[in-house]
């Protein structure tokens, strides 16, 4: 089990948050903290919590790579059209198999592949 903390962006289905909590992952959710805030504010909260952001919003790629906004890590779920159960399964697989690679990396989870890219 990873010691990583996670912060779920508002666009992440809350069933994913619940499933990770049931597996004892430490995860906070923007929907519970401060719904409706900007991506910049999500980054700020994640930095305060020292948490990796879990999102389905590709704008975090621009914030990370083009604008060089500091963060602990981003996991982007790009599985449009997939059922939430499949997203949960794939995400848990990545968290289990790549736990030591997630911090300070930009991870993209697609239905058919996983890309992990160093940010700095």
C-alpha positions in Angstrom: 0.0 0.0 0.0 1.3 3.4 -0.9 1.8 6.2 1.6 0.7 8.7 -1.1 -2.2 11.1 -0.2 -4.7 11.9 -2.9 -7.0 14.8 -3.6 -9.9 14.0 -6.0 -11.0 16.9 -8.3 -14.7 17.7 -8.4 -15.1 15.9 -11.8 -14.0 12.5 -10.4 -17.1 10.3 -9.7 -17.5 10.1 -6.0 -17.9 6.3 -6.2 -14.2 6.3 -7.1 -13.4 8.2 -3.9 -15.5 5.8 -1.8 -13.9 2.8 -3.4 -10.4 4.1 -2.6 -11.4 5.0 0.9 -12.7 1.4 1.4 -9.3 0.2 0.4 -7.7 2.4 3.0 -6.2 5.0 0.6 -5.9 8.5 2.1 -8.1 10.6 -0.2 -9.8 14.0 0.2 -12.4 15.2 -2.2 -12.9 18.8 -3.5 -16.7 18.1 -3.6 -16.5 17.8 0.2 -14.0 20.5 0.9 -14.9 23.4 -1.4 -17.0 22.6 -4.5 -16.9 25.0 -7.5 -13.3 26.2 -7.0 -10.9 26.8 -9.9 -8.1 24.4 -11.0 -5.6 26.8 -9.5 -7.3 26.6 -6.1 -7.4 22.8 -6.4 -3.6 22.9 -7.0 -3.2 25.1 -4.0 -5.1 22.8 -1.7 -3.2 19.7 -3.0 0.1 21.5 -2.3 -1.0 22.3 1.3 -2.1 18.6 1.8 1.0 17.3 -0.1 -1.5 15.3 -2.1 -1.4 13.9 -5.7 -4.4 15.2 -7.7 -6.8 12.7 -9.1 -8.7 14.2 -12.0 -10.5 13.7 -15.3 -9.7 17.3 -16.4 -6.8 17.6 -18.9 -6.4 21.3 -18.0 -4.0 20.1 -15.3 -1.6 19.1 -18.0 -1.4 22.7 -19.1 -1.0 24.0 -15.6 1.8 21.5 -15.0 3.8 21.6 -18.2 3.1 25.0 -19.8 2.6 27.2 -16.8 5.0 25.1 -14.6 2.6 25.2 -11.5 4.2 23.2 -8.7 2.4 20.1 -7.5 3.1 16.8 -5.9 1.7 14.8 -8.9 -1.3 14.4 -11.2 -3.2 11.3 -12.1 -5.4 12.0 -15.2 -8.1 9.4 -15.9 -8.8 9.5 -19.6 -11.3 6.7 -19.9 -14.3 8.5 -21.5 -17.2 6.1 -22.1 -15.9 3.6 -19.6 -18.0 2.5 -16.7 -17.1 3.7 -13.2 -16.3 0.1 -12.2 -13.7 -0.1 -14.9 -12.2 3.2 -13.9 -11.9 2.0 -10.3 -10.3 -1.3 -11.4 -7.8 0.4 -13.6 -6.9 3.1 -11.1 -6.4 0.6 -8.3 -4.2 -1.4 -10.6 -2.0 1.7 -11.3 -1.9 2.7 -7.6 -0.8 -0.8 -6.6 1.7 -1.4 -9.4 3.2 2.1 -9.7 2.9 3.6 -6.2 6.6 4.6 -6.0 6.4 6.3 -9.4 3.4 8.6 -8.9 4.8 11.4 -6.8 6.1 14.3 -8.9 4.9 12.6 -12.1 2.0 13.2 -14.5 0.2 9.9 -14.9 -2.3 9.3 -17.7 -4.6 6.3 -17.3 -6.3 5.3 -20.5 -8.4 2.2 -21.2 -5.5 0.5 -23.1 -2.4 2.0 -21.5 -0.8 4.0 -18.7 1.8 6.8 -19.3 3.9 8.1 -16.4 5.9 11.2 -17.2 8.4 13.0 -14.9 7.3 16.6 -14.4 10.5 18.3 -13.4 
